[in-house]
């Protein structure tokens, strides 16, 4: 089999790069063995504001301009709803926070995203006497459905091999890559946390971060916005909500823990005062980087071996943006932004 690209991994990074290849009529084959589960703890939010500090997300405008059209196209291609437009409300804990919000809303990069109207709380089950600030141009992508449907389509088109990728079987016979019976021009590793075992890129400073997420059923809560106050509370419909997420740097397993559950419920109980039932708990390992920028680029000694990783907690927004940069770098030799280029660590 001859293809232009081999892609290893089909999370948000892999899907975003596949979409670039499809848009430019490139042929490819994908390897994925379901070993990485970072997307299971992805709330799927796209939010251009860092709500802890009221600052702008890096390249937020550019990211959204690429990401949102991609998800719109995927909805048509896959025949499913993926992008749910929903506001994000940040609970004010003090008058000082309200003042900080208004100060931030005057800044050029934030003025179009931060509403200057304080929203009064009218929900008897939420403790928010000082109200909320509303973030504009936000939404939620159903990441679980996206990955399931995308993989199903790849299988239907015979473009997905559900097997572990064996690095020892990869031969770089320049200008081609050989892997078993496949000959490709390039290979892109988009395997998330799995990159720590990749002999070509395991030297990169990926910081695996375990996250856990709860799903609750709260019939009386009745909110139609994402609520941020210590935790994110994300409505999924039918009185179901996601609550998350935790950050754990020592435990690298995918096992759910009592500690994470108690941490999330403790924060949730300070936010809402209605009855609810925990109906699910999941865990996954996020591919985060110490400088909070993705890992994108070419192996220092191999012309046609590339990496697309380190999307962290904002993969929904940043994945399509960096995938486009990597494609243009490979095909058109357009330099990568220094902030994402892995050369910053070489």
C-alpha positions in Angstrom: 0.0 0.0 0.0 1.3 3.5 -0.9 0.0 6.6 0.8 1.1 10.2 1.4 0.9 9.9 5.2 0.8 7.5 8.1 -1.0 9.0 11.1 -0.5 7.4 14.5 -3.4 8.4 16.9 -6.9 9.6 16.2 -7.8 11.9 19.0 -8.4 15.6 18.4 -4.8 16.1 17.0 -5.1 13.2 14.6 -8.6 14.1 13.4 -7.5 17.7 12.9 -4.6 16.6 10.8 -6.6 14.1 8.8 -9.0 16.9 7.9 -6.1 18.9 6.5 -5.1 15.9 4.4 -8.6 15.4 3.1 -8.9 19.1 2.2 -5.8 18.8 0.1 -6.6 15.4 -1.5 -3.7 13.6 0.3 -3.9 9.9 0.9 -3.4 8.5 4.4 -3.8 5.5 6.7 -4.4 5.8 10.5 -3.2 3.6 13.3 -5.0 3.7 16.7 -5.3 1.0 19.4 -7.6 2.9 21.9 -4.8 3.1 24.4 -5.0 6.8 25.0 -8.0 8.2 26.7 -7.3 11.9 27.2 -10.4 12.8 25.2 -12.7 11.0 27.7 -11.9 13.8 30.2 -12.3 16.5 27.6 -15.2 18.8 28.5 -15.1 19.9 24.9 -15.4 23.5 25.7 -14.1 26.2 23.4 -13.6 29.4 25.5 -11.3 32.2 24.5 -10.7 33.4 28.0 -8.6 32.1 30.9 -11.2 32.4 33.6 -8.8 32.0 36.5 -7.0 35.2 35.6 -9.3 37.0 33.1 -6.7 36.9 30.4 -6.9 36.0 26.7 -6.1 32.4 25.5 -3.1 32.4 23.3 -4.1 33.0 19.6 -7.7 32.6 20.5 -9.1 34.5 17.6 -7.0 32.7 15.1 -7.8 29.3 16.7 -11.6 29.8 16.6 -11.4 31.0 13.0 -10.0 27.6 11.9 -11.7 25.3 14.5 -15.3 26.3 14.2 -15.5 25.9 10.3 -13.8 22.5 10.7 -16.5 21.3 13.2 -19.2 22.7 11.1 -17.9 20.7 8.1 -17.5 17.5 10.2 -21.2 17.8 11.3 -22.1 17.7 7.6 -19.7 14.9 6.7 -20.6 12.7 9.7 -24.2 13.6 9.9 -24.2 14.3 13.6 -24.5 17.3 15.9 -21.1 18.2 17.3 -21.0 22.0 18.1 -23.4 23.2 20.8 -23.3 27.0 21.2 -23.6 27.7 24.9 -22.5 30.7 27.0 -20.0 30.3 29.8 -20.9 32.0 33.1 -18.1 32.8 35.6 -19.3 33.1 39.1 -18.0 36.2 41.0 -16.7 35.3 44.4 -16.0 38.9 45.5 -16.6 42.5 44.5 -12.9 42.6 43.6 -13.4 39.9 41.0 -16.2 42.0 39.5 -13.8 44.9 39.2 -11.1 42.7 37.7 -13.7 41.5 35.1 -14.6 45.0 34.0 -10.9 46.0 33.9 -10.2 43.0 31.6 -13.2 43.7 29.4 -11.6 47.0 28.3 -8.5 45.2 27.0 -8.3 44.9 23.1 -7.9 41.1 23.1 -10.8 40.6 25.5 -13.4 43.2 24.8 -15.3 41.1 22.2 -15.4 38.1 24.6 -16.3 39.6 28.0 -19.8 40.9 28.4 -19.9 44.1 30.5 -23.4 43.2 31.9 -23.4 41.4 35.3 -25.9 38.6 35.1 -27.9 38.3 38.3 -28.5 34.8 39.7 -32.1 33.7 39.6 -31.6 30.0 40.2 -32.5 29.1 43.8 -30.2 26.1 43.7 -27.1 28.0 42.9 -25.1 30.0 45.5 -24.0 33.1 43.6 -25.1 36.3 45.4 -22.8 38.5 43.3 -23.9 37.1 40.0 -21.9 36.1 37.0 -19.8 37.4 34.2 -20.7 36.0 30.7 -18.1 34.9 28.2 -19.2 35.4 24.6 -18.4 33.2 21.5 -18.2 30.0 23.5 -19.5 26.5 23.0 -19.1 22.8 23.5 -17.9 20.2 21.0 -19.1 16.6 21.7 -15.7 15.1 21.6 -16.8 11.6 22.4 -19.3 11.5 19.6 -16.8 13.1 17.2 -14.1 10.5 17.8 -16.6 7.6 17.7 -18.2 8.7 14.4 -14.9 9.7 12.9 -13.3 6.3 13.6 -16.4 4.5 12.3 -16.1 6.5 9.0 -12.4 5.7 8.7 -13.1 2.0 9.3 -15.8 2.1 6.6 -13.4 3.7 4.2 -10.6 1.2 5.1 -8.4 4.0 6.4 -8.1 2.9 10.0 -5.9 0.0 11.4 -6.9 -0.8 15.0 -3.6 -2.0 16.2 -0.7 -0.8 18.2 2.1 0.9 16.2 5.4 -1.0 16.5 8.2 1.6 16.3 10.8 -1.1 15.6 9.1 -2.0 12.3 9.4 1.6 11.0 12.1 2.0 8.4 13.1 5.4 7.0 14.4 4.7 3.5 14.6 8.3 2.4 12.6 9.7 0.7 10.1 7.1 1.9 8.8 5.6 5.1 8.3 1.9 5.2 6.1 0.2 7.8 5.3 -3.4 7.2 3.5 -3.4 3.9 2.9 0.4 3.8 5.1 2.9 2.0 4.5 6.6 2.9 6.1 9.9 2.2 5.6 11.1 5.8 4.5 9.9 9.2 2.9 12.1 11.9 2.7 10.9 15.5 -0.4 12.3 17.2 -0.6 9.7 19.9 -1.0 12.0 23.0 0.4 10.6 26.2 1.7 7.6 24.3 4.5 9.7 22.9 6.5 9.1 26.1 7.2 5.6 24.7 8.0 6.9 21.2 11.8 6.5 20.5 11.7 9.5 18.1 10.1 12.0 20.5 10.2 10.6 24.0 12.9 13.3 24.9 10.3 16.0 24.5 9.1 17.5 27.9 5.6 16.2 27.8 4.0 16.4 31.3 1.3 13.8 31.5 -1.6 15.1 33.7 -4.3 12.8 34.9 -7.8 14.2 34.9 -11.0 12.8 36.2 -14.6 13.9 35.3 -17.9 13.1 36.9 -21.3 12.9 35.2 -24.3 13.8 37.4 -28.1 13.9 37.0 -29.7 16.9 38.7 -33.4 17.1 37.7 -34.1 20.4 39.6 -31.0 22.4 38.5 -32.3 23.4 35.0 -29.4 25.6 33.7 -28.7 26.2 30.0 -25.2 27.6 30.4 -21.8 26.4 31.5 -21.0 27.4 35.0 -17.4 28.0 36.2 -16.7 28.3 39.9 -13.9 26.1 41.1 -15.2 23.4 38.7 -16.9 23.5 35.4 -20.5 22.4 35.4 -21.5 21.6 31.8 -25.1 20.8 30.8 -25.4 17.9 28.4 -29.2 17.8 28.1 -31.9 15.7 29.8 -30.8 17.0 33.3 -27.3 15.5 32.8 -24.2 17.5 33.6 -20.4 17.1 33.4 -18.4 18.1 36.5 -14.7 18.5 36.2 -12.0 18.2 36.1 -9.2 17.3 38.4 -5.4 17.6 37.8 -3.1 14.9 39.1 0.7 14.7 38.2 1.8 11.6 40.0 -0.8 8.9 39.1 -0.4 7.9 35.5 -3.1 5.2 35.4 -6.5 5.4 33.8 -8.2 4.1 37.0 -10.9 6.3 38.6 -10.2 7.3 42.2 -12.2 8.0 45.3 -10.0 11.0 46.0 -10.9 12.7 42.7 -14.6 12.1 43.2 -14.5 13.6 46.7 -12.6 16.6 45.5 -15.0 17.3 42.7 -18.1 16.8 44.9 -16.7 19.0 47.6 -16.4 21.9 45.0 -19.8 21.1 43.5 -21.5 21.2 46.9 -20.2 24.7 47.4 -21.8 25.7 44.2 -25.3 24.0 44.0 -27.7 23.0 46.8 -30.1 20.6 45.0 -30.3 16.9 45.0 -28.2 15.1 42.4 -27.0 11.6 41.5 -23.5 10.7 40.3 -24.0 8.5 37.3 -20.5 8.1 35.9 -16.8 8.8 36.5 -14.0 8.7 33.9 -10.3 9.2 33.9 -7.7 10.0 31.3 -4.2 11.3 30.8 -3.8 14.7 29.2 -0.7 15.5 27.1 0.4 18.7 28.6 3.6 20.7 28.2 5.5 22.7 30.8 5.3 25.9 28.8 1.6 25.3 27.9 2.3 25.2 24.1 1.8 22.3 21.8 4.6 20.1 20.5 4.8 20.4 16.7 7.5 19.8 14.3 10.1 17.5 12.6 12.4 15.0 14.1 15.8 16.6 14.2 17.5 13.7 12.2 14.6 12.4 10.1 13.2 14.6 7.3 9.8 12.8 7.1 9.0 12.0 10.7 6.8 14.5 12.5 5.0 15.1 15.8 1.6 16.7 16.6 1.1 16.6 20.4 0.8 18.4 23.6 -2.7 20.0 23.1 -3.3 20.0 26.8 -6.7 21.1 28.1 -7.7 23.2 25.1 -7.5 20.6 22.3 -10.9 21.5 20.8 -9.6 25.0 20.0 -5.9 24.6 19.4 -5.9 21.2 17.5 -7.2 22.5 14.1 -4.9 25.5 14.3 -1.7 23.6 14.9 -2.7 20.9 12.5 -2.9 23.5 9.7 0.5 24.9 10.7 2.1 21.4 10.5 0.5 20.7 7.1 1.9 23.9 5.7 5.2 23.3 7.2 5.5 19.8 5.7 4.0 20.5 2.3 5.0 24.2 1.7 8.0 24.6 4.1 6.2 27.5 5.8 8.1 27.9 9.1 6.2 26.9 12.3 5.6 29.5 15.0 8.6 29.4 17.4 6.2 29.0 20.3 5.0 25.6 19.1 8.0 24.3 17.2 9.8 21.4 19.1 13.1 23.0 18.2 12.6 25.2 21.2 13.5 22.1 23.3 16.3 20.7 21.1 
